[in-house]
């Protein structure tokens, strides 16, 4: 079978709400990756794969071995797997590049494939508003904050992070679409379109499933999540659409 499709997924949030639920979700994600590996040429995992991630020089968070092993296997098969950091797993410093040989993007990227132009990113902190989050993100991304947090013993550091991470989102509460004029990601995409055309904008972060036209020839897609929706996007060479896995 010819590998000619691109796949996008985001917001796995592995690690919460508990070990068993996270493990069940991880196995489902691996089944999805196995279902697409025969025709995938590129797979973009667009942030918040983990509900918390911090890399020490010699220590990484425990668990998630099924997903990590599957990514390594896909890469060994010649499939271009690319990872984005999200607001929950932004502290990636080189482990994935070294151990899995996959690139990690800390910001949105632009690329062209099959005559279509794509704009892809996790989608946190873009557009107007949300100034408190943007301020905190600048702090977390600062080298000083990373160094200071790295001085904590992993047991303490991971426990603190998981406490705040778990309480930052209610697992079973679905996010609501606020309308095009209030969704910051859509406002941002429309501003980009005023300067340059893109056929597809793909973001995560909001945990809502969107596949809507913006402008005359552009489509905005929010990838949903793998806690409630189990959604991903597939580009088949002609169109990019949201799909559901084992719904």
ZIBELBEL-V409297 format. One record per backbone hydrogen bond with DSSP energy under -1.0 kcal/mol. NH is the residue of the N-H (numbers start at 1). CO is the residue of the C=O. If there is no record, write none. Layout:
# ZIBELBEL-V409297
nh->NH co->CO
nh->NH co->CO
This chain:
# ZIBELBEL-V409297
nh->4 co->39
nh->5 co->39
nh->6 co->235
nh->7 co->42
nh->8 co->233
nh->9 co->44
nh->11 co->47
nh->13 co->48
nh->14 co->49
nh->16 co->13
nh->22 co->18
nh->23 co->19
nh->24 co->20
nh->25 co->21
nh->26 co->22
nh->27 co->23
nh->28 co->24
nh->29 co->25
nh->30 co->26
nh->31 co->27
nh->32 co->28
nh->33 co->29
nh->34 co->30
nh->35 co->31
nh->36 co->32
nh->37 co->33
nh->39 co->36
nh->40 co->36
nh->41 co->5
nh->42 co->5
nh->43 co->80
nh->44 co->7
nh->45 co->82
nh->46 co->9
nh->47 co->45
nh->51 co->14
nh->55 co->91
nh->56 co->59
nh->68 co->64
nh->69 co->65
nh->70 co->66
nh->71 co->67
nh->72 co->68
nh->73 co->69
nh->74 co->70
nh->75 co->71
nh->76 co->72
nh->77 co->73
nh->78 co->75
nh->79 co->74
nh->80 co->41
nh->81 co->79
nh->82 co->43
nh->83 co->103
nh->84 co->45
nh->85 co->105
nh->92 co->90
nh->98 co->94
nh->99 co->95
nh->100 co->96
nh->102 co->96
nh->105 co->83
nh->109 co->120
nh->111 co->118
nh->113 co->116
nh->116 co->113
nh->118 co->111
nh->119 co->200
nh->120 co->109
nh->121 co->202
nh->134 co->130
nh->135 co->131
nh->136 co->132
nh->137 co->133
nh->138 co->134
nh->139 co->135
nh->140 co->136
nh->141 co->137
nh->142 co->139
nh->146 co->142
nh->147 co->143
nh->148 co->144
nh->149 co->145
nh->150 co->146
nh->152 co->149
nh->157 co->153
nh->158 co->154
nh->159 co->155
nh->160 co->156
nh->161 co->157
nh->162 co->158
nh->163 co->159
nh->164 co->160
nh->165 co->161
nh->166 co->162
nh->167 co->163
nh->168 co->165
nh->173 co->170
nh->182 co->179
nh->183 co->179
nh->187 co->183
nh->188 co->184
nh->189 co->185
nh->190 co->186
nh->191 co->187
nh->192 co->188
nh->193 co->189
nh->195 co->192
nh->196 co->192
nh->199 co->117
nh->200 co->117
nh->201 co->219
nh->202 co->119
nh->203 co->221
nh->204 co->122
nh->206 co->204
nh->210 co->222
nh->212 co->220
nh->214 co->218
nh->219 co->199
nh->220 co->212
nh->221 co->201
nh->222 co->210
nh->223 co->203
nh->224 co->208
nh->226 co->11
nh->230 co->225
nh->231 co->225
nh->232 co->243
nh->233 co->8
nh->234 co->241
nh->235 co->6
nh->236 co->239
nh->241 co->234
nh->243 co->232
nh->245 co->230
